[in-house]
């Protein structure tokens, strides 16, 4: 993908490392000197063998964990300077998550699941939150089943609800961790194209972890991680 001149940088990592059991005999460094950037509107694949550090990297980018060293910037803000409360708020308003297992609340309807991030942020239900959730379900082609319980939906439908939920706070960056891994080929292709449509229409940046090289090649580029290092 050719970056437009002056493209806004959504994410930047500078020499980021992550180690566990620091100072103990079992200390291990999982990520080594990671440098990467993502600009607004990019749709990138994150690939690599199991155990390569992809999940650890995604947790750092999603502000679910902190680097051992190095610097991580979200929209130009260095996150290492932020306290836990500030990190939580930045994550809620800037990053959306889509998982292999959709993590919907089975006792809730599609509409209620999509509204959940808005309710957690504002602390109370509102007409505006419901309107936003209905608009998103319309966008992912599920307006007609807004009142269906998550357990009464197909795998592909559930993942579409998960995409709508990830977009509820209008994030700048969506992290998708094997979002098609549990789906059949047709449903996987539909979910991928839906994310691509959102990316093109809204300029939302996507980083998708996948082992599906066919889907990876349909992204703007591939970031390949091997043994905790970006190799391509």
N, C-alpha and C positions, 0 to 999 in steps of 0.2 A: 504494500500500500504506500503510495506517495503521500507524505504528510503535507497538508497545505501550509503555506507560509504563515508563521505566527500562530500555529495551532496551540491551543491551550493544553498545558501539561496537567493531567489529572493525577498521575502517580510517578514518583521517582524514588528509587532505592540507590544508595551510595555505599558500596563496600559493606553490605549487610551480612552479618554472620549470626548463626544461632547455635548455641551449645547447650547441652543438658548435663546435669550432675557436675557442675563446675566445682573444681577443687577436690573432687573425689577420684578414687582410682578408676571408676567407671565413666569418667568424663568423656563426652563425645561431641564433636562439632558436626552438626548435620548440614548446615549451609555455610558456604565459604565465599566471602567477597562478592556478593550478588550486586551487580549493577544492572538496572533496567529502568525504562521509562514507558509510560503509556500516555498517549495524547487523547484528547476528546474525540470520540467517534471511531476509535480503533476497535477492531474485533479480533482478538488474538487467542491462539490456542497455546496451552501450556501442556507439554508432553514430557514423557520420560518413563523409564521402567519403575515398577513398584519398589518403594524404598529409596527412591532417588532424592526425596526432599520436597516433592511437589506440594504435599499437604501442609508441611511445615511452612513453606513459602506462602501458601494461600492464607494460612492462619495469621501470618505476620502482616500481609497486605490488607487482610480484613480486620486488622486491629484486635484480633482475638488473643494475640500474644505479642510480646515485645522482643526486638532483636537483642542479642547479647552485645553486639557492637555494630557500628555503622549508623547510617541515618535514613529514615523513611519519611517521605513528604507526601501528604495528600493535599492536592490543590495548592501547593506551595507552602503548606504549613508543616513544620517539622514536628512529627508526632512525639518524638522523644522528650520534648519539653512539656508535654501535657500530662496532667494528672488523670487518675482513673475516671473521674466524673466527666472530664472534658473529652477523654477518649470515647467513653460510652456515647456521649451526645454526637460526636463527630461521626462515629460508626453508624449510628441510627439515621443520620441525615445525609450521609455521603455514599454509603456502601450498601448494596443489596446482595442477598445471598440466594442461590439456587443449589439444592443438594441432589445427589443421586436418589436418596430416599427423600421424597418431597417434604417430610416433616409437617404435614398438615395435621390439624387437630381433628380427629375423626368424629367427634361429637358436634362439630361446628359445620355450618353450611359453607359453601364456596364463598359466599358474600362475607360471612363472618371471618373466615380465614384471611381474606384479603384485607379486611378492615383492621386486623389485629395490630400491625405496626403503628397505625394511626391512633388506635386506642391507647397503646402503651406510651406513645409519645405525648398525647394530650390528656390522658387520664380519664377521659369520659367520652361517651359516644356523641356523635353530632350528625346533623343532616349533611354537612359538608363531607364528612368521612364516608358516609354511605354513598353519596353521589360519586365521590372519587373511586370507591371500590366498584361500583356498578359500571362506571366508565371503563375501568381497567378490564373487567370481565367481558365487556363488549369488545374491547380491543383484542382480547385473546380468543374471541369467538365462543364465549360461554355465557352470554347474557341470559340465554333461555334456561340455564340450569343453576342460576345464582342461588336458588333456595334448596338445592340438593345437598345432602350430607356428603362429606368427603368420601366416606366409605361406600357410597353408592355411585361413584364415578370410576371410569376406566383409568388405567395408569397414565395414558396420554393426557386425559382431562385433568387429572390430579396435578401433573407436572405443569400444565398451562395455568392452573390456579396458583401454583408455586411461583411461576413467572410473574403473574399479576401482583402477588403479594410482595415480591422482591422490588417491584416498581412503585409500590404504594407511596413511599416517601420521596419519589422522584430523585433517585440517587444519581450521582455522577458516574459511579463505577458499579458494575454488577459482576460478582464472582460466581461462576457456575462450576461446581465440582462434580464432574461426570453426570451432567443433567440428563443424558440419554442412556445411561448405563443399564437401567432396568427395563428399557422399552424395546419393543419389537422394531424392526427396521423401518416400517412405515411411520409409526408413531415417533420414532427418534428423528426421522427426517422432518416431520411436521414441527416438532418442538424446536429443532435447530433453525428451521426457516423462520419460525415465529420470533426467536431471539434476534435473528439477522434483520428481520423487518423492524423490530423495535430499535435496533442499533442504527439502521439507516434513517428511520423516520424522526427519531428524537435526538440522535447524536450521543446517546448513552454509550459509554465505553464498556466493553465486555472482555473478561479474561476467563476462558473456558478450559478447565482441566479435562482432558480426554485421552483415552487409549485408542479411539477410533481415528485412524489416520486419514480415512476418506473425508470425515468431517473436518479434521484439522487442516487439510489442504484447501478447504473451502473458506477458511478464515483469511484475514488480511495477512497473517504471518504466523510463524510457529516459534515459540520459545521452548527450547529443549533443555531439560535438566537431567544431568547424569552425575551421580555421586555428589550431590549438593552444589554443583557448579552449573552455570549456564554455558552450554557448549555450542549453541546455535540458535 
